[in-house]
Amino acid sequence: MLKAKMKKRRLEKVSASDDVSFDLPASLTSMAAQARPIRIVMVDIDQPLPELRANDHYSDACVVVCQKGVPRCMEMIDLTIGVPGVQSRMRELLAESEIAGSKVPQLPTLADADLPRISIVVPTIVARTEELRHCIESIELLDYPNFEVLLVDNRRVLPALDPLTALVKDRPSVRVIREPRPGISAARNEGVKHADAGVIAFTDDDVQVDHEWLRAIGARFVSDPDLDAVTGLILPAELESPSQIWFERYYGGFNGPRTFTPLTLEPDPKSRRLFRGSRVLVRDFTGAEVRRFAVYGVGAYAAGANMAFRRSTLERSGGFDVALGTGTPARGGEDLAALIAI
């Protein structure tokens, strides 16, 4: 599980139009006025319920129900219904989550010696130093025995007074790599080039990783030698600005709609030879079919802020397309393209 702050530029992509068939506010101004900040609350099944109240700042809460630190479900709750009503709804969520969680097999508990070494690649242009600092600090708290951190500096030109120097000072575990060619794909490829592990995990510089993040990734790769890639949940770190709120509420956020149970994606074996690889089969943890969809729908199951690949898989597929991604005219799509390529 990761937490990511959405960039405010997301709002620039929303526009009102006379030709849309559904009801939209007349202007971005009215849309923004309807986007009230939302409180994010983590609730553990084994802990007492918090007393959540509406106040002048928050009238809604995004409640994430966890079981032993693992998110099981997430729901928006109207806080204006009062504490008893909110707690009643949370009890329902806890019961539903406990039932759902009891059906999901637990990851195997592996000895440290059995876990693979992992290289973490974090591209950055050092535009948000405070968020980058929180990202590095969360990585330092990871519960994992054997990993390295490669911070890929993707700025074209370094400033005379470089804030990155202070950020990485006294952090010997963080190795800074330079890649002046613009684009997150070029940065990720350079990180892969310098990585020394057989598994490479990627996250973004505005993300805070869960302390069990690498253990989940490592255990997945060990338990299934045929896996090429592992992706995971990305939750919002805050829902304060209109762009963050609209992205979460009406787009579904990263990996929207979110899935809280493990799924496996593979090429649809029923696809005709000419179109082999153009459709994807989704199975649940029992092996049962969940759905089939066109390959471009993979984006609903993964995003670049939380993905890991075997090094051999990236080498076989050619890595990330440097024509795609943040920092290029395309502004995105590199993570989807990398997953499709495998």
Residue pairs with C-beta under 8 A, 6 or more apart in sequence:
1 70
1 71
1 210
1 213
1 232
1 233
1 234
1 235
2 203
2 207
2 208
2 209
2 210
2 213
2 232
2 233
2 234
2 235
2 305
2 306
3 207
3 208
3 234
3 235
3 236
3 237
4 204
4 206
4 207
4 208
4 234
4 235
4 236
4 237
4 254
4 305
5 131
5 206
5 236
5 237
5 238
5 244
6 236
6 241
6 243
6 244
6 247
6 248
7 206
7 243
8 241
8 243
8 244
9 243
10 243
10 244
10 246
10 247
11 28
11 32
11 241
11 242
11 243
11 246
14 28
14 31
14 246
15 28
16 24
16 25
16 26
16 27
16 28
16 31
17 24
24 31
25 31
25 34
31 242
31 246
32 242
35 241
35 242
35 245
35 246
35 249
36 58
36 59
36 60
36 245
37 57
37 58
37 239
37 240
37 245
38 58
38 60
38 61
38 62
38 76
38 239
38 245
38 248
39 52
39 58
39 60
39 61
39 62
39 79
39 239
40 61
40 62
40 64
40 235
40 236
40 237
40 238
40 239
41 50
41 52
41 61
41 62
41 63
41 64
42 64
42 66
43 49
43 50
43 63
43 64
43 65
43 66
43 90
43 93
43 94
44 65
44 66
44 67
44 68
44 69
45 65
45 66
45 67
45 68
45 72
45 94
45 97
45 98
45 101
46 67
46 68
49 87
49 90
49 91
49 94
51 83
51 87
52 61
52 63
52 77
52 79
52 83
52 86
52 87
53 79
53 83
54 79
54 80
58 79
59 78
59 79
59 80
60 76
60 77
60 78
60 79
61 76
61 77
61 79
61 86
62 74
62 75
62 76
62 236
62 239
62 248
63 74
63 75
63 76
63 77
63 90
63 93
64 71
64 73
64 74
64 235
65 71
65 72
65 73
65 74
65 75
65 90
65 93
65 94
65 97
66 72
67 97
67 98
67 101
69 210
69 212
70 101
71 233
71 235
71 260
72 97
72 98
72 100
72 101
72 260
73 93
73 96
73 97
73 100
73 260
74 235
74 258
74 260
75 89
75 93
76 249
77 86
77 89
77 90
79 86
81 89
100 260
100 261
104 261
104 262
104 285
105 285
107 215
107 216
107 219
107 220
107 223
108 219
108 222
108 223
110 218
110 219
110 222
112 145
112 146
113 145
114 222
115 144
115 145
115 146
115 215
115 218
115 219
115 222
116 146
116 197
116 198
116 199
116 218
116 221
116 222
117 146
117 147
117 148
117 196
117 197
117 198
117 199
118 144
118 146
118 147
118 148
118 197
118 199
118 200
118 201
118 214
118 217
118 218
118 308
119 147
119 148
119 150
119 191
119 195
119 196
119 197
119 199
119 200
119 201
120 139
120 147
120 148
120 149
120 150
120 200
120 201
120 202
120 203
120 214
121 150
121 152
121 187
121 188
121 191
121 192
121 195
121 200
121 201
121 202
122 135
122 136
122 139
122 149
122 150
122 151
122 152
122 191
122 202
122 203
122 204
122 205
123 152
123 154
123 179
123 184
123 187
123 188
123 191
123 204
123 205
124 132
124 151
124 152
124 153
124 154
124 164
124 187
124 205
125 153
125 154
125 155
125 327
126 132
126 153
126 155
126 162
126 163
126 164
126 167
126 205
128 205
128 206
129 163
129 164
129 167
131 205
131 206
132 167
132 205
132 206
133 167
134 208
135 203
135 204
135 205
135 206
135 207
135 208
135 209
136 149
136 151
136 167
136 168
136 171
136 174
138 207
138 208
138 209
138 210
138 211
139 149
139 209
140 171
140 173
141 211
142 209
142 211
142 213
142 214
143 211
143 212
143 214
143 215
144 214
144 215
144 218
147 197
147 214
148 173
148 175
148 195
148 196
148 197
149 173
149 174
149 175
150 175
150 177
150 191
150 194
150 195
151 164
151 168
151 174
151 175
151 176
151 177
152 176
152 177
152 178
152 179
152 187
152 188
152 190
152 191
153 164
153 176
153 177
153 178
153 179
154 179
154 180
154 181
154 182
154 183
154 184
154 186
154 187
154 327
155 180
156 180
156 182
157 180
164 176
168 174
168 176
175 194
177 190
177 191
177 194
178 190
179 186
179 187
179 189
179 190
179 191
181 322
182 327
182 328
183 322
183 324
183 325
183 326
183 327
183 328
184 304
184 320
184 325
184 326
184 327
184 334
185 319
185 320
185 321
185 322
185 323
185 324
185 325
185 328
185 334
186 320
186 322
186 327
187 327
188 202
188 319
188 320
188 334
189 319
189 320
189 322
191 200
191 202
192 200
192 311
192 314
192 319
195 311
197 311
198 310
198 311
198 312
199 217
199 218
199 221
199 308
199 309
199 310
199 311
200 308
200 309
200 310
200 311
200 314
201 213
201 214
201 217
201 307
201 308
202 304
202 305
202 306
202 307
202 308
202 309
203 209
203 305
203 306
204 304
204 305
207 234
207 305
207 306
208 237
213 232
213 306
216 230
216 232
217 230
217 232
217 308
220 227
220 230
221 227
221 230
221 308
221 310
227 310
228 309
228 310
228 313
228 342
229 302
229 307
229 308
229 309
229 310
229 313
229 339
229 342
230 307
230 308
231 255
231 301
231 302
231 303
231 306
231 307
231 308
231 339
232 306
232 307
233 255
233 258
233 259
233 260
233 306
234 253
234 254
234 255
234 303
234 305
234 306
235 253
236 244
236 248
236 253
238 244
239 245
239 248
247 253
252 258
254 303
254 305
254 306
255 300
255 301
255 302
255 303
256 300
257 300
259 301
261 284
261 285
262 284
262 285
263 282
263 283
263 284
263 285
263 290
263 301
264 282
264 283
264 284
264 285
265 280
265 281
265 282
265 298
265 301
266 280
266 281
266 283
267 276
267 277
267 279
267 280
267 281
268 279
268 280
268 281
268 292
269 281
270 279
270 281
270 292
271 277
271 278
271 279
277 295
278 294
278 295
279 292
279 293
279 294
279 295
280 292
280 293
280 294
280 295
280 297
280 298
281 289
281 292
282 289
282 290
282 291
282 292
282 293
282 301
283 289
283 290
284 290
295 340
296 336
296 340
298 336
298 339
298 340
299 335
299 336
302 335
302 336
302 339
303 335
304 325
304 334
304 335
307 335
307 338
307 339
309 338
309 342
313 342
314 338
316 342
317 338
317 341
317 342
318 341
319 338
320 334
320 335
320 337
320 338
321 334
321 337
321 338
322 328
323 330
324 330
324 332
324 333
324 334
324 337
325 331
325 332
325 333
325 334
325 335
326 332
